[in-house]
Amino acid sequence: MKQATSVISPLMQQLSTYIAGAARRALPAEVQERAKHHLLDTLAAMVSGAPLLPGQRAIEFAALQGGTAEAGVVGTTIVTSAINAALANGMLGHADETDDAYYLALVHPGCAVVPAALAMGERERSSGLQLLRSVALGYDICARTSKSLGIEHFRSAGHSTHSFGGTFGAAAAAGSLSSLNARQVRHLLSYAAQQASGLSCWARDVEHIEKAFDFGGMPARNGVTAAAMVSAGFTGVEDVFAGDRSFFHAFEVYAKPKELVAGLGERYDIMQTAIKRWPVGYPIQAPLDALANVMAKHGITAADVEKVHITVDEQGARTVNGRTMADINLQYLAAVMLIDGDIDFESSHDPKRVKDPAVNKLRQRIELSGSAALSKTKTTQAIAEVTTRDGRILRHHTRAVRGSATNPMSREEVGAKAFGLLSPTLGRIKARRLIDTIWQLEKVKDVRVLRSLLQPPSKRTR
């Protein structure tokens, strides 16, 4: 049967051609280096997320599914289908708040894109260079999808930018590793659009299990599913972004379609994505930075503090005010910072510490407010104002938190953060080997070499 000729919009022509050629297209040196940073940071988030409740639920689910042995589940010896591995690893990647974030696009690209790319890379036995290029591509499409849907307006209407952006980013990454041609990419994007869903009521999930699925597991699974189906011969709509009842027609109130391809190949969104200095929610990064600066400059500790007032943007204030989970509760983390002098993974994930009388007593003296002025800034900012017992008022305004696009972490800093997250599960030897392998990933011929490095070691090799 002869197939009907379809009219393909210039936008879809440009986007599908770009995605189809991504695995063969060289990245600028600084973009390839940043892709390594985000790949390592996300792998570390997966490994550290494996022992947490969302991670354990994901691992248990994957173990029950069976499936063709195509890709590994991080932190375990489970090898399952690429689709199942992407779902589980996506949930591990956002099992807590350790993963990266693109705050101005309202997406967490890493926990969706990296699991999808890793799973498809293992299935296809892709090279390390192809994996890096697919990751950079996924970040571009993830962020641009959110921008094309209106970002905050889209979320305010109840949709989840994290889920929508993640699905398209994961599909692009997985599709590029599947060697799809431009026409097949058009079908890939149609299957991604049909699966794209998500409601921003994820904020009410107190155990972070559904949120881990919404941000990481679901979009990673959706993207790999779309790529696997098209690779198997599935065909679909030639241009899901244009024409009657299309994707942007469904969301025309918020839609800005041109944002999907704006600066594609010239501006890389992975360069705008932040790596978190501390393993806590992104809106808390700047407040901790501001508080740490006050403490360092004036040599104060919890014993010196009468009260603390922290100012952040309005959305951030709503997101992290007095939350149940430790790693997204600003007052708890500020109190721990003052008491311990810093924040580490253990202190930010300790449910018992949340009830500690000394911490709670200090928390009562920490106030949080949202600022309309800070909501309009182009960087994530915060002001910490500490009133001491002897009457001093000490203040610091963080305008570019370490790890953000305007103040990025160095390779050494990213490696140190990753080592701290990896070594408790993988052991010091494997953690160091994994980090060294990522730094030299462009020399790796088959990304399956990462599988054994992401599994817990035997007792003799720890």
C-alpha positions in Angstrom: 0.0 0.0 0.0 1.4 3.4 -1.0 1.9 5.8 1.8 0.2 9.2 1.6 2.6 12.1 1.2 2.7 14.4 4.2 3.7 18.0 4.4 6.5 18.4 6.9 6.9 21.8 8.5 10.3 23.6 8.4 10.4 23.2 12.2 10.1 19.5 12.1 12.5 19.2 9.1 15.1 21.1 11.1 14.6 19.2 14.4 14.4 15.7 12.9 17.5 16.2 10.8 19.4 17.6 13.7 18.5 14.7 16.1 19.2 12.1 13.4 22.7 13.4 12.9 23.6 14.1 16.6 25.6 10.8 17.2 27.9 11.7 14.3 28.2 15.4 15.0 31.2 16.6 17.0 30.5 18.8 20.0 32.5 21.9 20.9 35.2 20.9 23.4 33.7 22.8 26.3 30.3 21.1 25.7 31.8 17.6 25.6 33.6 18.3 28.8 30.3 19.6 30.4 28.5 16.5 29.2 31.0 14.4 31.2 30.3 16.5 34.3 26.6 15.9 34.0 26.9 12.3 33.1 29.1 11.6 36.1 26.9 13.7 38.4 23.8 11.8 37.4 25.4 8.4 37.7 26.4 9.5 41.2 22.8 10.5 41.9 21.6 7.1 40.8 24.1 5.2 42.9 23.4 7.2 46.0 19.6 7.0 45.3 19.6 3.2 45.2 19.4 2.7 49.0 16.7 5.3 49.4 13.0 4.4 49.4 12.2 5.4 45.8 15.3 3.6 44.7 14.4 0.5 46.5 10.9 0.4 45.1 12.3 0.9 41.6 14.8 -1.9 42.0 12.2 -4.2 43.4 9.9 -3.5 40.5 12.7 -4.0 37.9 13.6 -7.4 39.5 10.0 -8.6 39.0 9.9 -7.6 35.3 12.5 -10.0 33.9 13.0 -9.1 30.2 15.7 -9.4 27.6 19.1 -8.7 29.1 20.0 -5.4 27.4 20.9 -2.9 30.2 21.9 -2.9 33.8 20.1 -1.4 36.8 22.5 0.8 38.6 23.7 -0.3 42.1 22.6 -3.9 41.5 23.5 -6.9 39.4 20.1 -6.8 37.6 20.2 -6.8 33.8 16.9 -6.3 32.1 15.3 -4.7 29.0 16.4 -1.2 28.1 12.9 0.0 28.8 12.8 -1.5 32.3 16.4 -0.3 33.1 15.6 3.2 32.0 12.5 3.4 34.2 14.4 2.0 37.3 17.5 4.1 36.7 15.4 7.2 36.1 13.8 6.8 39.5 17.2 6.2 41.1 18.4 9.4 39.6 15.7 11.4 41.3 15.3 9.3 44.4 16.2 12.4 46.2 17.4 15.9 45.3 21.0 15.2 44.3 20.5 15.4 40.5 21.1 18.5 38.3 18.6 21.1 37.5 17.9 23.8 34.8 16.0 26.2 37.0 15.0 28.7 34.4 13.5 26.0 32.2 11.9 24.2 35.2 13.4 20.8 34.2 15.7 18.2 35.8 17.3 16.9 32.6 19.8 14.4 34.0 17.5 12.0 35.7 15.5 11.5 32.5 18.1 11.9 29.7 21.0 10.0 31.2 19.1 6.8 32.2 17.6 6.7 28.7 20.9 7.3 27.0 22.7 4.7 29.2 20.0 2.1 28.6 20.0 2.5 24.9 23.7 2.9 24.7 24.1 -0.5 26.5 21.5 -2.1 24.2 23.2 -0.8 21.0 26.8 -1.1 22.3 27.4 2.5 21.6 30.7 4.2 22.0 31.5 6.6 24.8 31.7 9.5 22.4 28.2 8.7 21.0 26.9 8.5 24.6 28.2 12.0 25.4 26.7 13.4 22.2 23.4 11.9 22.9 23.4 13.3 26.5 24.1 16.8 25.2 21.3 16.4 22.6 18.9 15.2 25.3 19.5 18.2 27.5 18.9 20.5 24.5 15.5 18.9 23.6 14.4 18.6 27.2 14.9 22.3 28.0 13.6 23.5 24.6 10.4 21.5 25.0 9.7 23.2 28.4 10.5 26.6 26.9 8.2 25.8 23.9 5.3 25.1 26.2 5.7 28.3 28.2 7.5 27.0 31.3 5.9 28.6 34.3 2.6 29.3 32.6 2.4 25.7 31.6 3.2 24.5 35.1 0.8 27.0 36.7 -2.0 25.4 34.6 -1.2 22.1 36.4 1.1 20.4 33.9 4.5 19.0 34.8 7.3 20.7 32.8 9.7 18.1 34.3 7.8 15.2 32.8 7.1 16.7 29.4 10.6 18.0 28.9 12.1 14.8 30.2 10.1 12.6 27.8 11.2 14.5 24.7 14.8 14.8 25.9 15.0 11.1 26.7 13.4 10.2 23.3 16.0 12.3 21.5 18.9 10.8 23.4 17.7 7.3 22.9 16.7 7.9 19.3 20.1 9.2 18.4 21.8 6.1 19.7 19.4 3.9 17.8 20.7 5.3 14.5 17.3 6.5 13.4 17.1 8.5 10.2 15.2 11.8 9.9 11.9 10.2 9.0 12.2 7.7 11.8 13.0 10.6 14.2 9.7 12.2 13.1 7.9 9.1 14.2 9.9 9.0 17.4 8.8 12.5 18.3 5.2 11.5 17.6 5.4 8.6 20.0 7.0 10.8 22.5 4.2 13.4 22.2 1.6 10.7 22.6 3.2 9.5 25.8 4.0 13.0 27.2 2.0 13.6 30.4 2.4 14.7 33.9 0.6 16.9 36.5 2.4 19.2 38.9 0.6 17.8 41.9 3.8 15.7 42.3 4.6 18.3 44.9 2.2 16.6 47.3 4.2 13.3 47.2 5.7 13.1 50.7 7.8 10.0 50.1 9.2 11.1 46.8 8.4 7.8 45.1 5.9 9.2 42.6 8.0 12.3 42.1 11.0 10.1 41.2 8.8 8.4 38.6 7.4 11.6 37.3 10.8 13.4 36.9 13.0 10.5 36.0 11.5 7.0 35.6 8.5 7.8 33.4 10.2 10.2 30.9 13.2 7.9 30.6 11.0 4.9 30.0 8.8 6.8 27.6 11.8 8.0 25.6 13.4 4.5 25.3 10.0 3.0 24.5 9.5 5.4 21.6 13.0 4.7 20.3 12.7 0.9 20.6 9.3 0.8 18.9 10.5 2.9 15.9 13.7 0.8 15.7 11.4 -2.2 15.5 9.5 -0.7 12.5 6.7 1.3 14.1 5.6 4.2 11.9 3.6 7.2 12.9 2.5 10.7 12.3 5.1 12.6 10.2 4.7 15.9 11.9 3.2 15.9 15.4 4.1 19.5 16.0 2.1 21.0 13.1 -1.4 20.8 11.6 -4.8 20.0 12.9 -4.9 18.5 16.5 -1.2 18.6 16.8 0.9 18.8 19.9 1.1 22.6 19.9 -2.5 22.8 18.9 -3.4 21.0 22.1 -1.3 23.4 24.2 -1.8 26.5 22.0 -2.6 28.8 25.0 1.1 28.5 26.2 2.8 27.3 23.0 5.9 28.9 21.5 6.9 26.3 18.9 10.0 28.2 17.6 11.7 27.7 21.0 12.1 24.0 20.1 14.8 24.9 17.5 16.0 28.3 18.6 19.8 28.3 18.5 19.9 24.6 18.0 23.5 23.6 17.3 24.8 27.0 18.5 23.5 27.3 22.1 23.8 24.1 24.2 21.4 23.9 27.1 23.7 21.6 29.0 25.8 24.7 29.6 22.9 26.3 31.3 22.1 23.4 33.6 23.3 23.5 37.2 25.1 20.8 39.2 24.2 21.0 42.8 27.0 21.8 45.2 25.0 20.2 48.1 22.8 17.1 47.8 19.5 19.0 48.5 16.7 20.6 46.5 17.9 23.2 44.0 16.0 26.2 45.5 18.0 25.6 48.7 21.4 25.8 47.0 21.6 29.6 47.0 20.3 30.0 50.6 23.0 27.5 51.9 25.6 29.3 49.8 24.6 32.7 51.3 24.5 31.3 54.9 27.9 29.5 54.4 29.4 32.8 53.3 28.2 34.6 56.4 29.6 31.8 58.6 32.9 31.8 56.8 33.4 35.5 56.8 32.4 36.2 60.4 33.3 32.8 62.0 29.9 32.2 63.6 28.3 29.0 64.6 24.9 28.0 65.9 25.8 29.2 69.4 26.1 32.8 68.1 22.8 32.9 66.3 19.7 34.8 67.7 17.7 34.5 64.4 18.1 34.0 60.7 16.1 35.5 57.9 16.5 34.0 54.4 15.0 35.6 51.3 14.6 33.7 48.0 12.3 33.9 44.9 8.6 33.5 45.5 8.4 30.0 43.8 11.4 28.8 45.8 9.9 30.0 49.1 6.7 28.0 48.3 8.6 24.9 47.3 11.0 24.5 50.3 9.2 26.0 53.2 8.8 23.5 56.1 8.6 20.4 54.0 8.4 16.9 55.5 11.4 15.6 53.6 14.7 16.7 55.0 16.5 17.4 51.7 13.8 19.9 50.6 13.2 21.6 54.0 15.1 24.9 54.1 14.7 25.6 57.8 16.0 22.1 58.7 19.0 22.3 56.4 19.9 25.9 57.4 19.9 24.7 61.1 22.1 21.7 60.3 24.5 24.0 58.3 24.8 26.2 61.4 25.3 23.3 63.8 27.6 21.1 61.6 29.3 23.7 59.6 28.3 22.0 56.3 25.8 19.7 54.7 26.5 16.2 53.5 24.4 13.4 52.1 23.9 11.7 55.5 22.8 14.8 57.3 20.4 15.9 54.5 18.7 12.5 54.4 18.5 11.6 58.0 14.8 11.2 59.1 15.9 10.9 62.8 17.9 14.2 62.6 14.7 16.0 61.5 13.3 15.3 65.0 16.4 16.2 66.9 15.5 18.7 69.7 18.6 20.8 69.1 17.9 21.1 65.4 14.2 21.9 66.0 15.0 24.6 68.6 17.2 26.4 66.1 14.7 25.8 63.2 12.2 27.9 65.1 14.5 30.9 64.8 14.9 30.6 61.0 12.5 32.6 58.9 11.9 32.3 55.1 10.3 34.8 52.8 9.7 35.1 49.0 10.8 38.2 47.1 9.2 39.5 43.9 12.5 41.1 42.9 14.4 37.9 43.2 11.8 36.2 41.2 12.7 38.4 38.2 16.4 37.7 38.3 18.1 35.5 35.6 20.1 33.6 38.2 19.1 31.7 41.3 19.7 34.1 44.2 19.3 34.3 48.0 19.9 36.6 50.8 20.9 35.4 54.3 20.6 37.8 57.2 21.8 36.6 60.5 21.2 38.4 63.8 23.7 37.4 66.4 23.2 37.2 70.2 25.4 40.2 70.6 23.3 42.3 68.3 25.2 42.2 65.0 23.3 41.9 61.7 25.4 39.9 59.2 24.3 39.7 55.6 25.3 38.0 52.4 23.6 38.1 49.0 24.4 35.1 46.7 23.9 36.1 43.1 25.5 33.1 41.4 25.7 30.0 43.5 28.6 27.6 42.9 27.5 25.0 40.4 25.2 27.3 38.4 25.7 28.2 34.8 27.4 31.5 35.7 29.6 30.0 38.4 30.1 26.3 37.3 32.0 23.7 39.4 35.4 22.5 38.1 36.1 19.0 37.1 37.8 18.5 40.4 34.8 19.7 42.4 32.4 17.5 40.4 34.7 14.5 40.9 34.9 15.2 44.6 31.1 15.4 44.9 30.7 12.2 42.9 33.3 10.3 44.9 31.5 11.2 48.1 28.2 9.9 46.7 29.6 6.8 45.0 32.1 5.3 47.5 29.6 4.3 50.2 27.9 1.9 47.8 30.6 1.1 45.2 33.6 1.3 47.5 36.5 3.6 47.1 38.3 1.6 44.4 35.3 1.2 42.0 34.2 4.8 42.6 37.6 6.1 41.5 37.7 3.8 38.5 34.3 4.9 37.4 35.2 8.6 37.7 38.5 8.1 35.8 36.5 6.2 33.1 34.0 9.0 32.6 36.8 11.6 32.3 38.2 9.4 29.4 34.9 8.3 28.0 35.6 9.4 24.5 38.1 6.6 24.3 35.6 3.9 25.3 34.5 1.7 22.4 31.5 0.1 24.2 29.6 1.7 27.0 28.8 -1.6 28.5 32.1 -1.3 30.3 30.2 1.1 32.7 27.9 -1.7 33.8 30.3 -3.5 36.0 31.6 -0.2 37.4 28.1 0.6 38.5 27.5 -2.6 40.4 28.4 -3.1 44.1 31.9 -4.7 44.5 32.6 -7.9 46.3 33.9 -7.6 49.8 37.4 -8.4 48.6 37.6 -5.4 46.2 36.2 -2.7 48.4 
